Amino acid sequence: MIRSMMTGLAIIMMLLPEVSMAQNEDKERSAVAAAEKWLAIVDEGKYRESWREAAVYFRTAVKQEQWIESLQAVRKPLGKLVSRKIRSNTYKTSLPGAPDGEYVVIQFETSFENKKSAIETVTPMMEKDGKWRVSGYFIR
């Protein structure tokens, strides 16, 4: 009996990483969907709304007017979105300079009207209400 319990436990232990990976993939998919929805708001030039839809952590770190000014200076000159595709997405539970939590770091290969090749990094985080919201956005 002990031997069969040990065998069963060993099988469960081998399956745990697969269950964890599947859960992370689900989280990554949900975070990517949230990021794409948020990016659509930015693409429409609704910068004030993008700030309101961002994570509490983001809104605490960046004042609304600072955000709007930054996007008008950096994003607006790039022009309209031509294409955007996911380059990578990685689930993390800690990031430098941020509180521990659940994050997905997503990189998009993006082309704009006035900048043919850019990398957008969008980092949604899981908020206390169970929703993914963007906590970071960079273009290079």
C-alpha positions in Angstrom: 0.0 0.0 0.0 2.8 2.4 0.9 4.5 1.6 -2.4 1.4 2.4 -4.4 0.9 5.6 -2.5 4.5 6.6 -3.2 4.1 5.7 -6.9 0.9 7.8 -7.0 2.7 10.7 -5.3 5.6 10.5 -7.7 3.2 10.7 -10.7 1.4 13.7 -9.1 4.8 15.4 -8.6 5.7 14.8 -12.2 2.4 16.3 -13.4 2.6 19.5 -11.2 5.0 21.4 -13.5 2.7 20.7 -16.4 -0.3 22.0 -14.5 1.6 25.0 -13.4 2.8 25.7 -17.0 -0.8 25.4 -18.3 -2.0 27.8 -15.7 0.8 30.3 -16.6 -0.2 29.9 -20.3 -3.8 30.8 -19.4 -2.6 33.8 -17.4 -0.3 34.9 -20.3 -3.2 34.6 -22.8 -5.5 36.7 -20.5 -2.7 39.3 -20.0 -2.0 39.6 -23.7 -5.7 40.2 -24.4 -5.8 42.9 -21.8 -2.6 44.5 -23.2 -4.0 44.4 -26.7 -7.2 46.0 -25.6 -5.3 48.7 -23.7 -3.0 49.3 -26.7 -6.0 49.8 -28.9 -7.0 52.7 -26.7 -3.5 54.2 -27.0 -3.6 53.7 -30.8 -6.8 55.7 -30.9 -5.1 58.6 -29.2 -7.2 58.2 -26.1 -4.3 58.9 -23.8 -6.4 60.0 -20.8 -8.6 56.9 -21.0 -5.5 54.7 -21.3 -4.2 56.2 -18.0 -7.6 55.5 -16.4 -7.6 51.9 -17.6 -4.0 51.2 -16.4 -3.1 49.5 -13.1 -3.3 51.3 -9.8 0.5 50.8 -9.5 0.9 52.7 -12.9 -1.5 55.5 -12.0 0.3 56.0 -8.6 3.7 56.2 -10.3 2.7 58.5 -13.2 0.4 61.4 -12.9 -2.3 61.6 -15.6 -1.0 64.8 -17.2 2.6 63.5 -17.2 1.3 60.4 -19.1 -0.6 62.4 -21.6 2.3 64.7 -22.3 4.7 61.8 -22.6 2.5 60.0 -25.1 1.9 63.2 -27.1 5.7 63.7 -27.3 6.7 60.1 -27.9 3.8 58.0 -29.3 1.9 60.6 -31.4 4.8 61.4 -33.8 5.1 57.7 -34.7 1.7 58.0 -36.5 -0.9 55.4 -37.1 -0.3 51.7 -36.3 0.6 49.7 -39.4 1.1 46.3 -37.7 1.8 44.7 -34.4 2.6 41.1 -33.6 3.7 39.4 -30.4 7.5 38.7 -30.2 7.4 37.2 -26.7 5.5 37.0 -23.5 6.8 35.8 -20.1 5.0 35.2 -16.8 6.8 36.7 -13.8 6.1 37.0 -10.1 8.7 39.7 -9.5 10.2 42.5 -11.5 13.0 45.0 -10.6 11.6 48.0 -8.8 8.1 46.6 -8.6 6.2 44.9 -5.8 6.0 41.1 -6.0 2.9 40.0 -7.8 1.8 38.5 -11.1 3.1 40.1 -14.3 3.4 39.2 -17.9 6.1 41.0 -19.8 5.0 41.2 -23.5 7.1 42.4 -26.4 5.5 43.3 -29.6 7.2 43.9 -33.0 5.4 47.0 -34.1 5.4 49.1 -37.3 4.0 52.6 -37.3 3.3 55.0 -40.1 6.5 57.1 -39.3 8.6 54.3 -37.6 8.8 51.1 -39.5 10.4 49.0 -36.8 9.8 49.4 -33.1 9.6 47.1 -30.0 6.8 47.9 -27.6 7.1 46.3 -24.2 3.8 46.2 -22.3 3.6 44.7 -18.8 0.1 43.9 -17.4 -0.2 42.9 -13.8 -2.9 41.0 -11.9 -4.8 43.5 -9.8 -6.6 42.7 -6.5 -9.9 42.5 -8.4 -8.6 39.6 -10.5 -8.2 41.7 -13.7 -5.0 42.2 -15.7 -4.2 45.9 -16.2 -1.1 47.5 -17.7 1.5 48.6 -15.2 4.3 49.5 -17.7 4.7 50.6 -21.3 7.9 51.4 -23.3 8.7 51.9 -27.0 12.1 51.6 -28.5 
